[in-house]
Amino acid sequence: MASRRRGSSASRSRAGSRGAGHRPSSSRTSAPGQTAIKVRKDGKVSVRCPQCSASYAIPEDYLDERVKCKHCQMTFVPRVSLEKPARRKRGGSAVTKPLVNIALLGIAILVVIIIYNANQEAPKPVKAAPPRLPLLSTNSPMYIVFEEFADAIRSKNSLKVAQAVNLEQVYSDRKVKDEPPWHNLTQEKKAAWTDGFTKELFEDKKWEIFWIFEPLKPDDTVPIPKDCKSLEFNVTMNPLQDQWFVNGEILVRTDFVDGVWKVSRWDIKKDPRPPGWGKKKKKAHGYHKKLGKPGAKTITDADGQKQTRAFIEPQPLDHLEDTPPELRKEIDQAIERIMDPDEVPKVFKASMRRLVEIGKPAIPRLLTKFYEVKGSTEDERIALRLVVDVLRDITGESFGYTPSKFDASNQQRKAALGFWFGWWSKNWWRDDFRAHEQDEEIPIPPPTKRGIKRTPKKPPKQKK
């Protein structure tokens, strides 16, 4: 270290011994393999810090001294920094090394993705969804023509039936093997066949569903294809009578013929009528199963005449077996309104009229209420009077007992009960009691005058 200091001091003394007019050369040649040092006019050399690249102007005499950077505090020899620029460049490339590594990693990832995608199956092309077709509704012409067809059958309009039906297709479906095709028939034969066909729709029990049901709605899930010429769909049939509580269903086919839609085929898919409905059955004229065979009892009526009538001990009765559940509920509610003393007259009178309209199915429950109510109070006697009035209006029968609010005779009530139940045991199977009463009515003898029976005058004998 001492020799280095001496050498540096010696160099400084040599530099000082030079004259003031002596100007250093602007460049110095170095030994072979070293970089030439450029000296400015002021005798200083531009040197950069190898660490942070800060620029300094250092006199040429101090190039071999150690200097310290003001910015990064690194100690370096200016001449060494000037003679080895390659090392400085390599030191400056430390920032670019991470970028090169990141670029290489990205290229590797890209290559892996390309190889992975090459091994995967190519995705199948997605087919475009077909255009949505309109659905069948009550406004569709296919359904409207069936409505017209059903209305024409119900109104028995043969002309409208012929207009709504594809007669040629129906004839082909029903044609016998040896019969000629439709286009070979004469107009007279076509008209005759159409008359027979419409008469069958109006009279045959097979198509009775058109008489007691009407079209309600079509199957709204059926699509209507573009340029549709024929369509088959189901139609829900709504009952027109109160005795039916289930909808029917008909399979219909309509065709586009001569510019208009017409009905070509109809099949009953769901018939709510029970099997054999509408056929007249011979009813067994037997006695009531629960009541049994009634006895006979002789009574004296108000005119003093003795009459023998069927009599049986009363007991509670259930509804008829063929009475629907909804109708049973309606009958029981109407009877309860009649028996309620707090009910307003408008309500129990409407209930009485409804029970008379129901007719036969209401009789068992009316007789049971007649049996259960003893008539011990004024309200019970008034209610019994209403029950007896309904029974009389339904059957046309009367057994001499008309309770009132002042009548407390239980003996007459028991006698009338026995006669009512005896009559029901014999006539429970009939449908129309008043018609039966009129059929078996005894003819009234002609009136008499002064005790002499009138006899019709004999016609005069014709002269020969």
C-alpha positions as CSV (number, residue, x, y, z in Angstrom):
1,M,0.0,0.0,0.0
2,A,2.9,2.4,0.8
3,S,4.5,1.8,-2.5
4,R,1.2,2.6,-4.2
5,R,0.9,5.8,-2.4
6,R,4.5,6.7,-3.3
7,G,3.9,5.9,-6.8
8,S,0.8,8.1,-6.9
9,S,2.6,10.9,-5.2
10,A,5.4,10.6,-7.7
11,S,3.0,10.8,-10.6
12,R,1.5,13.9,-9.1
13,S,5.0,15.5,-8.8
14,R,5.7,14.6,-12.4
15,A,2.5,16.1,-13.4
16,G,3.3,19.3,-11.5
17,S,6.7,19.6,-13.0
18,R,5.2,20.0,-16.5
19,G,4.8,23.5,-17.7
20,A,1.5,25.3,-17.7
21,G,1.5,25.6,-21.4
22,H,1.8,21.9,-21.8
23,R,-1.6,20.5,-23.0
24,P,-2.3,16.8,-22.6
25,S,-3.2,14.8,-25.6
26,S,-6.9,14.3,-26.3
27,S,-6.4,10.5,-26.4
28,R,-4.0,8.1,-25.0
29,T,-2.8,4.9,-26.6
30,S,-2.8,2.0,-24.3
31,A,-1.1,-1.3,-24.5
32,P,-2.3,-3.8,-27.0
33,G,-5.6,-5.4,-25.9
34,Q,-6.7,-2.3,-23.9
35,T,-9.3,0.3,-24.7
36,A,-8.2,3.8,-25.8
37,I,-9.0,6.5,-23.2
38,K,-10.6,9.7,-24.5
39,V,-9.5,12.8,-22.7
40,R,-11.5,16.0,-23.0
41,K,-10.0,19.4,-23.6
42,D,-10.2,20.2,-19.9
43,G,-8.0,17.2,-19.1
44,K,-10.8,15.1,-17.6
45,V,-12.2,11.8,-18.6
46,S,-15.9,10.8,-18.5
47,V,-16.3,7.7,-16.3
48,R,-19.5,5.9,-15.4
49,C,-20.2,4.0,-12.2
50,P,-20.3,0.3,-13.1
51,Q,-23.1,-0.2,-10.5
52,C,-25.6,2.6,-11.1
53,S,-24.1,4.1,-14.3
54,A,-23.7,7.6,-12.7
55,S,-21.5,9.8,-14.8
56,Y,-18.4,11.5,-13.3
57,A,-15.6,13.8,-14.8
58,I,-12.3,12.6,-13.3
59,P,-8.9,14.1,-14.1
60,E,-6.7,11.8,-16.0
61,D,-4.2,11.7,-13.2
62,Y,-6.7,10.1,-10.9
63,L,-7.8,7.3,-13.1
64,D,-5.8,4.8,-11.1
65,E,-7.1,6.0,-7.7
66,R,-10.0,4.4,-5.9
67,V,-13.1,6.6,-6.0
68,K,-16.5,6.2,-4.3
69,C,-19.8,6.7,-6.1
70,K,-22.0,9.3,-4.4
71,H,-25.3,7.5,-5.4
72,C,-24.7,3.8,-4.7
73,Q,-21.6,4.1,-2.5
74,M,-19.7,1.7,-4.7
75,T,-15.9,2.0,-4.7
76,F,-14.2,1.4,-8.1
77,V,-11.1,2.3,-10.1
78,P,-12.0,4.5,-13.1
79,R,-9.3,3.1,-15.4
80,V,-10.5,-0.4,-14.7
81,S,-14.0,0.6,-15.4
82,L,-12.9,2.2,-18.7
83,E,-10.7,-0.7,-19.8
84,K,-13.4,-3.4,-19.2
85,P,-16.6,-2.3,-20.9
86,A,-17.7,-5.9,-21.6
87,R,-17.9,-6.7,-17.9
88,R,-20.1,-3.6,-17.5
89,K,-22.4,-4.7,-20.2
90,R,-22.7,-8.1,-18.7
91,G,-23.4,-6.6,-15.4
92,G,-26.2,-4.4,-16.9
93,S,-27.9,-7.5,-18.5
94,A,-29.0,-8.7,-15.0
95,V,-32.3,-7.0,-15.5
96,T,-33.0,-8.7,-18.8
97,K,-32.3,-12.3,-17.5
98,P,-35.7,-12.6,-15.7
99,L,-37.5,-11.4,-18.8
100,V,-35.8,-14.0,-20.9
101,N,-36.8,-16.7,-18.4
102,I,-40.4,-15.5,-18.4
103,A,-40.4,-15.6,-22.2
104,L,-39.0,-19.1,-22.3
105,L,-41.7,-20.3,-19.7
106,G,-44.4,-18.7,-21.8
107,I,-43.2,-20.5,-24.9
108,A,-43.1,-23.8,-23.0
109,I,-46.7,-23.4,-21.8
110,L,-47.9,-22.5,-25.3
111,V,-46.3,-25.6,-26.7
112,V,-48.0,-27.8,-24.0
113,I,-51.4,-26.2,-24.8
114,I,-50.9,-26.8,-28.5
115,I,-50.1,-30.5,-27.9
116,Y,-53.0,-30.9,-25.5
117,N,-55.5,-29.4,-28.0
118,A,-54.2,-31.6,-30.8
119,N,-55.0,-34.7,-28.8
120,Q,-58.6,-33.5,-28.0
121,E,-61.6,-34.4,-30.2
122,A,-62.8,-31.6,-32.4
123,P,-66.1,-30.2,-30.9
124,K,-69.2,-31.2,-32.8
125,P,-71.0,-28.3,-34.6
126,V,-74.1,-27.1,-32.7
127,K,-77.2,-27.4,-34.8
128,A,-79.4,-24.3,-34.9
129,A,-82.7,-24.7,-33.2
130,P,-85.6,-25.2,-35.6
131,P,-88.1,-22.4,-35.8
132,R,-90.9,-22.7,-33.2
133,L,-94.2,-23.9,-34.6
134,P,-97.5,-22.5,-33.5
135,L,-99.6,-24.7,-31.2
136,L,-103.2,-25.8,-31.6
137,S,-105.8,-23.6,-29.8
138,T,-109.5,-22.8,-29.7
139,N,-109.0,-20.3,-32.5
140,S,-107.3,-22.7,-34.9
141,P,-109.5,-23.6,-38.0
142,M,-108.9,-27.3,-37.4
143,Y,-110.7,-27.1,-34.0
144,I,-113.4,-24.6,-35.1
145,V,-114.6,-27.0,-37.9
146,F,-115.0,-29.8,-35.3
147,E,-117.0,-27.4,-33.0
148,E,-119.3,-26.7,-35.9
149,F,-119.6,-30.5,-36.6
150,A,-120.5,-31.2,-33.0
151,D,-123.0,-28.4,-32.8
152,A,-124.7,-29.6,-36.0
153,I,-125.1,-33.1,-34.6
154,R,-126.6,-31.7,-31.4
155,S,-129.0,-29.4,-33.3
156,K,-129.7,-32.2,-35.8
157,N,-128.8,-30.0,-38.8
158,S,-128.0,-32.4,-41.6
159,L,-126.9,-29.6,-44.0
160,K,-124.2,-28.2,-41.6
161,V,-123.0,-31.8,-40.9
162,A,-122.5,-32.4,-44.6
163,Q,-120.6,-29.1,-44.9
164,A,-118.3,-29.8,-41.9
165,V,-117.5,-33.5,-42.9
166,N,-115.1,-34.8,-45.5
167,L,-117.8,-37.1,-47.0
168,E,-115.4,-38.8,-49.4
169,Q,-113.0,-39.9,-46.7
170,V,-115.8,-41.0,-44.4
171,Y,-117.3,-43.0,-47.2
172,S,-114.0,-44.6,-48.0
173,D,-113.5,-45.7,-44.4
174,R,-116.9,-47.2,-44.2
175,K,-117.1,-48.6,-47.8
176,V,-117.8,-52.3,-48.3
177,K,-115.5,-54.2,-50.5
178,D,-117.9,-54.5,-53.5
179,E,-119.2,-50.9,-53.4
180,P,-117.9,-48.4,-55.9
181,P,-115.7,-45.5,-54.9
182,W,-117.1,-42.1,-54.1
183,H,-116.3,-40.4,-57.4
184,N,-118.2,-43.1,-59.3
185,L,-121.4,-42.5,-57.4
186,T,-124.2,-40.5,-58.9
187,Q,-125.5,-37.4,-57.2
188,E,-128.6,-39.2,-56.1
189,K,-126.6,-42.0,-54.5
190,K,-124.3,-39.5,-52.8
191,A,-127.3,-37.7,-51.4
192,A,-128.9,-40.9,-50.2
193,W,-125.8,-42.0,-48.5
194,T,-125.3,-38.6,-46.8
195,D,-128.9,-38.8,-45.5
196,G,-128.3,-42.2,-44.0
197,F,-125.0,-41.1,-42.5
198,T,-126.5,-38.0,-40.8
199,K,-129.5,-40.0,-39.6
200,E,-127.1,-42.4,-37.9
201,L,-125.4,-39.5,-36.1
202,F,-128.7,-38.2,-34.9
203,E,-130.2,-41.5,-33.8
204,D,-127.6,-44.1,-33.0
205,K,-126.7,-44.3,-29.3
206,K,-123.1,-44.8,-30.3
207,W,-122.8,-41.1,-31.0
208,E,-124.8,-40.0,-28.0
209,I,-121.8,-38.3,-26.6
210,F,-122.4,-35.5,-29.1
211,W,-125.9,-35.1,-27.7
212,I,-125.0,-34.7,-24.0
213,F,-121.4,-33.3,-24.3
214,E,-120.0,-30.3,-26.1
215,P,-116.4,-29.5,-27.2
216,L,-114.5,-27.7,-24.4
217,K,-110.9,-27.3,-25.7
218,P,-108.3,-29.1,-27.9
219,D,-105.0,-30.5,-26.9
220,D,-102.9,-27.3,-26.8
221,T,-99.6,-29.1,-26.9
222,V,-100.0,-30.2,-30.6
223,P,-97.8,-28.2,-33.0
224,I,-99.2,-27.1,-36.3
225,P,-96.6,-27.8,-39.1
226,K,-95.9,-25.4,-41.9
227,D,-98.2,-26.0,-44.9
228,C,-100.3,-28.4,-42.8
229,K,-102.8,-30.4,-44.8
230,S,-103.9,-32.9,-42.2
231,L,-103.9,-32.8,-38.4
232,E,-104.9,-35.3,-35.6
233,F,-105.6,-34.1,-32.1
234,N,-107.6,-34.9,-28.9
235,V,-110.6,-32.8,-27.9
236,T,-112.0,-32.6,-24.3
237,M,-115.8,-32.8,-24.2
238,N,-117.6,-31.0,-21.5
239,P,-120.9,-32.4,-20.1
240,L,-124.1,-30.5,-20.7
241,Q,-126.1,-32.3,-18.0
242,D,-125.7,-32.2,-14.2
243,Q,-125.6,-36.0,-13.9
244,W,-122.2,-36.2,-15.5
245,F,-119.2,-35.1,-13.5
246,V,-116.4,-36.4,-15.7
247,N,-115.2,-34.9,-19.1
248,G,-115.0,-37.1,-22.2
249,E,-112.3,-37.1,-24.9
250,I,-112.5,-37.7,-28.6
251,L,-109.6,-38.3,-31.1
252,V,-110.2,-36.1,-34.2
253,R,-108.6,-35.9,-37.6
254,T,-109.2,-33.0,-39.9
255,D,-108.0,-32.5,-43.5
256,F,-107.6,-29.5,-45.7
257,V,-109.9,-30.2,-48.7
258,D,-110.8,-27.8,-51.5
259,G,-109.5,-24.8,-49.6
260,V,-111.4,-25.5,-46.3
261,W,-110.8,-27.7,-43.2
262,K,-113.2,-30.6,-42.8
263,V,-113.6,-33.4,-40.2
264,S,-112.5,-36.8,-41.6
265,R,-112.5,-39.1,-38.6
266,W,-113.5,-39.1,-34.9
267,D,-113.1,-41.8,-32.4
268,I,-114.3,-41.8,-28.8
269,K,-111.1,-42.1,-26.7
270,K,-112.6,-41.6,-23.3
271,D,-116.4,-42.2,-22.7
272,P,-117.5,-41.1,-19.3
273,R,-120.8,-43.0,-19.7
274,P,-120.8,-46.3,-17.9
275,P,-121.0,-49.5,-20.1
276,G,-124.5,-50.1,-21.3
277,W,-125.7,-46.7,-20.3
278,G,-128.9,-45.6,-22.1
279,K,-130.1,-49.2,-22.6
280,K,-133.4,-50.0,-21.1
281,K,-133.0,-52.6,-18.5
282,K,-135.7,-54.7,-17.0
283,K,-135.9,-53.8,-13.4
284,A,-136.8,-56.5,-10.9
285,H,-140.1,-55.6,-9.3
286,G,-138.9,-56.9,-5.9
287,Y,-139.1,-55.4,-2.4
288,H,-136.5,-53.2,-0.8
289,K,-133.5,-55.2,0.3
290,K,-133.2,-53.5,3.7
291,L,-136.9,-53.1,4.5
292,G,-138.1,-56.4,3.2
293,K,-141.7,-57.4,2.3
294,P,-144.2,-55.1,3.9
295,G,-147.4,-56.2,5.7
296,A,-150.9,-54.9,5.3
297,K,-152.8,-52.6,7.6
298,T,-156.4,-51.4,7.3
299,I,-157.1,-47.7,8.1
300,T,-160.2,-45.5,8.0
301,D,-159.7,-42.4,6.0
302,A,-161.3,-39.0,6.6
303,D,-164.5,-40.0,4.6
304,G,-165.0,-43.0,6.9
305,Q,-164.0,-45.5,4.3
306,K,-161.6,-48.4,5.2
307,Q,-158.5,-48.9,3.1
308,T,-155.9,-51.6,3.2
309,R,-152.3,-50.4,2.6
310,A,-148.8,-51.7,2.8
311,F,-147.3,-51.2,6.2
312,I,-143.8,-51.8,7.6
313,E,-141.7,-50.8,10.6
314,P,-139.6,-47.8,9.6
315,Q,-135.8,-47.7,10.0
316,P,-133.0,-45.3,8.8
317,L,-132.2,-45.6,5.1
318,D,-129.0,-44.7,3.2
319,H,-128.7,-43.0,-0.2
320,L,-129.4,-45.0,-3.3
321,E,-126.4,-46.9,-4.6
322,D,-126.3,-45.0,-8.0
323,T,-126.5,-41.5,-6.5
324,P,-123.3,-39.6,-7.2
325,P,-121.3,-38.3,-4.2
326,E,-121.9,-34.7,-5.1
327,L,-125.6,-35.2,-5.4
328,R,-125.7,-37.0,-2.0
329,K,-124.0,-34.0,-0.4
330,E,-126.4,-31.6,-2.0
331,I,-129.5,-33.6,-0.8
332,D,-128.2,-33.7,2.8
333,Q,-127.5,-30.0,2.8
334,A,-130.9,-29.1,1.4
335,I,-132.7,-31.2,4.1
336,E,-130.6,-29.6,6.8
337,R,-131.7,-26.2,5.6
338,I,-135.3,-27.3,5.7
339,M,-135.0,-28.6,9.3
340,D,-133.2,-25.4,10.5
341,P,-135.8,-23.2,12.4
342,D,-133.5,-20.1,12.0
343,E,-133.4,-20.4,8.2
344,V,-135.1,-17.6,6.3
345,P,-138.1,-18.6,4.2
346,K,-136.4,-17.7,0.9
347,V,-133.7,-20.2,1.5
348,F,-135.7,-23.2,2.8
349,K,-138.3,-22.7,0.0
350,A,-135.5,-22.8,-2.6
351,S,-134.2,-26.0,-0.9
352,M,-137.7,-27.6,-1.1
353,R,-137.9,-26.8,-4.8
354,R,-134.5,-28.3,-5.4
355,L,-135.4,-31.5,-3.6
356,V,-138.5,-31.9,-5.8
357,E,-136.3,-31.4,-8.9
358,I,-133.9,-34.1,-7.7
359,G,-136.9,-36.4,-7.2
360,K,-136.3,-40.1,-6.4
361,P,-132.7,-39.9,-5.1
362,A,-133.9,-37.6,-2.3
363,I,-136.7,-39.9,-1.0
364,P,-134.6,-42.2,1.2
365,R,-133.1,-39.3,3.1
366,L,-136.4,-37.5,3.5
367,L,-138.0,-40.7,4.9
368,T,-135.1,-41.1,7.3
369,K,-135.5,-37.5,8.6
370,F,-139.2,-38.1,8.9
371,Y,-138.3,-41.1,11.1
372,E,-135.7,-39.4,13.2
373,V,-137.6,-36.2,14.1
374,K,-140.3,-37.0,16.7
375,G,-142.3,-33.8,16.4
376,S,-142.3,-33.1,20.1
377,T,-141.7,-29.3,19.7
378,E,-143.3,-26.7,17.6
379,D,-140.2,-26.2,15.4
380,E,-139.9,-30.0,14.8
381,R,-143.6,-30.2,13.7
382,I,-143.1,-27.3,11.3
383,A,-140.1,-29.0,9.8
384,L,-142.0,-32.3,9.5
385,R,-144.7,-30.5,7.7
386,L,-142.1,-29.3,5.1
387,V,-140.7,-32.8,4.7
388,V,-144.1,-34.3,4.1
389,D,-144.9,-31.6,1.6
390,V,-141.7,-32.4,-0.4
391,L,-142.5,-36.2,-0.3
392,R,-146.0,-35.5,-1.5
393,D,-144.8,-33.3,-4.4
394,I,-142.3,-35.9,-5.5
395,T,-144.5,-39.0,-5.2
396,G,-148.1,-37.7,-5.4
397,E,-148.9,-39.8,-2.3
398,S,-150.4,-38.8,1.0
399,F,-151.1,-41.0,4.0
400,G,-153.4,-38.8,6.1
401,Y,-150.8,-37.1,8.2
402,T,-150.2,-33.3,7.9
403,P,-148.5,-32.1,11.0
404,S,-149.0,-28.5,12.2
405,K,-147.5,-26.5,15.0
406,F,-150.6,-27.2,17.2
407,D,-150.7,-31.0,16.5
408,A,-148.8,-33.2,18.9
409,S,-150.4,-36.5,18.1
410,N,-147.5,-39.1,17.8
411,Q,-149.9,-41.9,17.0
412,Q,-150.8,-40.5,13.6
413,R,-147.1,-39.8,12.9
414,K,-146.2,-43.5,13.5
415,A,-149.0,-44.7,11.4
416,A,-148.0,-42.4,8.5
417,L,-144.4,-43.5,8.8
418,G,-145.4,-47.2,8.5
419,F,-147.4,-46.4,5.4
420,W,-144.6,-44.3,3.8
421,F,-142.0,-46.9,4.4
422,G,-144.3,-49.7,3.2
423,W,-145.0,-47.8,0.0
424,W,-141.2,-47.2,-0.5
425,S,-140.5,-50.9,-0.1
426,K,-142.9,-51.8,-2.9
427,N,-142.1,-48.9,-5.3
428,W,-138.4,-48.1,-4.7
429,W,-137.5,-49.4,-8.2
430,R,-139.8,-47.1,-10.1
431,D,-138.5,-44.0,-11.8
432,D,-141.6,-41.9,-12.3
433,F,-144.1,-42.4,-9.5
434,R,-146.7,-39.9,-10.8
435,A,-146.8,-41.5,-14.2
436,H,-147.4,-44.9,-12.5
437,E,-150.2,-43.4,-10.4
438,Q,-151.9,-42.1,-13.5
439,D,-151.5,-45.4,-15.4
440,E,-153.2,-47.3,-12.6
441,E,-155.9,-44.8,-11.9
442,I,-159.3,-46.3,-11.4
443,P,-161.8,-44.9,-13.9
444,I,-164.4,-42.6,-12.2
445,P,-168.0,-43.6,-12.8
446,P,-170.1,-41.1,-14.7
447,P,-172.1,-38.7,-12.5
448,T,-175.6,-39.5,-11.4
449,K,-178.7,-37.4,-11.2
450,R,-181.4,-38.0,-8.6
451,G,-179.7,-41.3,-7.7
452,I,-180.2,-42.7,-11.2
453,K,-177.0,-43.8,-13.0
454,R,-176.5,-42.1,-16.3
455,T,-176.2,-44.4,-19.3
456,P,-175.1,-43.3,-22.7
457,K,-177.8,-43.1,-25.3
458,K,-177.7,-45.8,-27.9
459,P,-177.4,-44.6,-31.5
460,P,-180.6,-44.9,-33.5
461,K,-180.9,-48.0,-35.7
462,Q,-180.4,-47.4,-39.3
463,K,-183.1,-48.4,-41.6
464,K,-182.4,-51.1,-44.1
